[in-house]
Amino acid sequence: MAWDPNLYSAFAKPRLRPALDLVARIETLSAGLVADLGCGTGSISALLADRWPDARIFGIDTSPDMLAKADRASPVTWVQADITAWTPPGPADVLFSNAALHWVDDHAGLFPRLMGMLAPGGWLAVQMPRNYHAPSHTAIIDAARSGPWRDLLEPLLRPEPVAPPAFYYDLLAPIAAALDIWETEYLHVLDGEDAVMRWTGSTALRPLSEALADHPAWKDDFLEEYRRRLAAAYPRLPDGRTLFPFRRLFLIARRGLRPD
Ligand SMILES: C[S@@+](CC[C@H](N)C(=O)[O-])C[C@H]1O[C@@H](n2cnc3c(N)ncnc32)[C@H](O)[C@@H]1O
């Protein structure tokens, strides 16, 4: 899908917190090669460059619009490429990915492949949203199925792109020397009208609203269906704010020190 960096950055502060929580759990002090997979506008890649100033850092993303916002003066090498096709120029000490791998299918193939790109002792650190059972996401599916746009939208639905934690444990435990998997539910406090819709509007909702670009009346009705469901699920507080609980899955896997 076409990403809009300005829309995505509207909630930069609450979106930063999980990335900071993930970086904090990577214990290695030195790294020679680091990659940020699905780096977007590169704001998190810059944190990785601060954390490992001597490393070669690569920021990988398919979106030219997101990469266009990346800081050209930073030490990060920006690469427009697909995570499923890109390989690092050598064994990686840290492969990092914040809020991106849920856009990639076939995790059963992807995660072992990423582990295989690590240097001995290297770290794979991943955060993915797992809010798919919450109204923010189920209401997208319900609204998509609730009108004449159903046939257009149904093929685009991805009801659960991230599996439960045990799936990643079963996948990685046999090939990782150390594995740490956890979930955190953040309570975001959002300002303004239709706050949850503005949040999902730059991510999960976007491929569907884009698909209705040639049917403006359907698009308005579909978005209204979604808005109505969200208003019931996430009422605004008397002070105008909206509470938005959001669950995320974190995973840190370390490759063994001895070559396989
Ligand atoms: C939600 S944004 C997160 C950006 C950044 N990691 C951050 O935390 O600010 C997801 C990013 O993943 C990128 N992306 C999605 N699928 C990708 C793929 N297969 N290969 C490379 N990048 C991908 C998108 O273009 C988008 O910039």
The ligand as an ORCA input file, in Angstrom:
! r2SCAN-3c Opt
* xyz 0 1
  C       4.092      1.007     10.567
  S       5.479      1.478      9.621
  C       6.782      1.373     10.828
  C       7.981      2.182     10.474
  C       9.140      2.177     11.490
  N       9.650      0.852     11.730
  C       8.720      2.817     12.776
  O       8.637      2.118     13.779
  O       8.502      4.041     12.781
  C       5.715     -0.005      8.664
  C       6.761      0.144      7.582
  O       7.039     -1.168      7.077
  C       7.270     -1.048      5.688
  N       7.077     -2.358      5.049
  C       5.942     -3.098      5.007
  N       6.165     -4.246      4.353
  C       7.466     -4.226      3.962
  C       8.288     -5.130      3.246
  N       7.807     -6.311      2.786
  N       9.573     -4.795      3.015
  C      10.073     -3.614      3.474
  N       9.331     -2.717      4.169
  C       8.052     -3.016      4.409
  C       6.268     -0.001      5.229
  O       6.625      0.569      3.986
  C       6.304      0.986      6.391
  O       7.233      2.037      6.171
*
